[in-house]
Amino acid sequence: MTAKTDTQTAAAARVKGWTRAVQRDVRLAELAILLDTLAAIAFALGFATAIPALVDGRNALPALLVAGAALIGRGGFNWLRSQASERAGQGLVAAARQDMAGLAARTGPALFDGAPGGERTAQLVDRTAILAGHAAHWLPGRTAAVLVPVLIVIAIFTQSWLAGALILVSTVMLPVFIWLTASETAALARAQQGALDTLAGTFESRVRMAGTIRAFNGVTREAGVIETAADELARRTMAILRVAFLSTAVLEFFASISIALVAVYVGFKLLGVFPFETFETLTLREGLAALVLAPEFFAPVRQLSALHHARSDARAGAESLAQLAETGDATPIVRLDALGQAPRIAWQSADLARSGQTVVRDFNAVAEPGRITLLWGPSGCGKTSVLMSLLALAEPVRGEIRIDGEILPAGHSLASSIAWIGQKPWALEGTIRDNLRLAVPDVDDAACLAALDTAGCDFVADRPDGLDMRIGPGGSGLSGGELQRLALARALLAGAPVLLFDEPAAHLDAERQDALLTTLRRLTAGRTVIMASHDPAARDIADTVIAMERRS
């Protein structure tokens, strides 16, 4: 079995699992299709009965009532199908995203290794979104493509065996054509989605490094790289559209020819000028019924092209997600239960690796409860990697990490016991209260105000709107120091016994830096505090300083 087949098998298994969550809505959509088909047959028979009755001056009211009721019923059944299909599509996307979110939670940032963040984001967001077509269109449409033609052709055969035979003969080649089109579409969909990933990753990385690119006069060059990626995506997309238009045209050709043959036969037969013996006597009622039903036979067949494109897109998306899941499943993170008290943390002759590359060698340090331990050294010496080792984002390939004397196994994380504050804390767009409740969703205002006071967030107390103060996208409206203190207040509310600070005073002026470090000094009681910094001011508040050097 090739790797490609393995991926396709894994993708099919995942889609099947996600589909179980929406099976009820899919079945409801299929039932609506069945009822709509029966209503279409009822309308055709009612209409075909009413017209001859009106021509002959007979009572056509019962037949017209049947046709009218069937027409109204079709409207209701189509509405039911659209509602059930939409719910099925949304439910499948939700199930896939929940599964992938669980994968991201188990794996952590390691899931994003090996590709630009924009590419991974496109996989997680766009690939799950296109799965909607699988449940909303392909699954019900597949049933319609099989069930509807069978019921319709049976109904046509009851009116005219030759009309039914003409339709069947004209569709003999359709299955082969559809199979060939589906195979080509699947390959094109994979290529198009790969081009989309490349463009997303290229654009995200260039935007993130815009300042550096501008400083080195590389704007024109990098714009050309983005343009090349965009052109490749356009080329792949046009290839899909080319196949889509061609396949639709062929299906329309076969459908039109078949309906035309039925119409010619019915017309000639009713006029009595059909040149061959058909061994049937065709009445106006039977001819009209066959003519009305013939387009209904081809209605789901006409949709097959779009259905196969929805299926191919979903299959390509699922394969992309399956490949991502294989990466994540290979590096799962076990999240340990929260610790009841501040622990003693020790690294003993530890070599730490990230993404398979050793970044820290022979590291020895002890962080005691109630004290601030400072990891001191220049940028690139591995300070952040030491902090990440407690979150299983940097793996000890030699030596060990001990928590209160117990070895922390590789792949096991203390995330439930840790509050992390980095150089650029993030803030949710919303109120101060919304941001604090990310730590404890049901926390009351009194606890929020107490945490803000402890963290030195005077800027909130000084405002009339207090906890209702709005924060814009990306933390706009707050200075760097205010964002740091807000993140600190959020960490205090979480009650984590371990506080990790990665260059917390970076990008702050001297006054705000002193204020933040003074606040940190007050937070050691009942907590193990570890700070990574190369700022001289951090040494003044540290109880223990661990000197680190850049690895050659």
Secondary structure, 3 states (H helix, E strand, C coil): CCHHHHHHHHHHHHHHHHHHHHHHHHHHHHHHHHHHHHHHHHHHHHHHHHHHHHHHCCCCHHHHHHHHHHHHHHHHHHHHHHHHHHHHHHHHHHHHHHHHHHHHHHHHHHHHCCCCHHHHHHHHHHHHHCCHHHHHHHHHHHHHHHHHHHHHHHHHHHHCHHHHHHHHHHCCCHHHHHHHHHHHHHHHHHHHHHHHHHHHHHHHHHHHCHHHHHHCCCHHHHHHHHHHHHHHHHHHHHHHHHHHHHHHHHHHHHHHHHHHHHHHHHHHHHHCCCCCCCCCCCCHHHHHHHHHHHHHHHHHHHCHHHHHHHHHHHHHHHHHHHHHHHHHHHCCCEECCCCCCCCCEEEEEEEEEECCEEEEEEEEEEECCCCEEEEECCCCCCHHHHHHHCCCCCEEEEEEEEECCEECCCCEECHHHEEEECCCCCCCCEEHHHHHCCCCCCCCHHHHHHHHHHCCCHHHHCCCCHHHCEECHHHCCCCHHHHHHHHHHHHHHHCCCEEEEECCCCCCCHHHHHHHHHHHHCCCCCCEEEEEECCHHHHCCCCEEEECCCCC
